[in-house]
């Protein structure tokens, strides 16, 4: 591959606390976060260009469309599906978010 674009839950870039993660993802939020952190680490170790897109639970209608850099708290309850698809397209087709972890929420 020439580039990796990865979907990740919020929380992998110091952007949410455990209470927020539980409210978004339920009782297994801690396990989900651990698995996602491991996957992000593996992507980083490949030393290929990458973009990690962090989201809240994805919904078809409504949901947030605001980009958040790594370390900035994510807010809201959901991520807009159409905005996520657009962001994936941009990350895949350009170098705009190369080697970054970006959040998409409210």
Secondary structure, 3 states (H helix, E strand, C coil): CCEEEEEEECCCCCCCCHHHHHHHHCCCHHHHHHHHHHHHHHHHHCCCEEEEEEECCEECCCCECEEEECCCCCCCCCEEHHHHHHHHHHHHHCCCCCCEEEEEEC
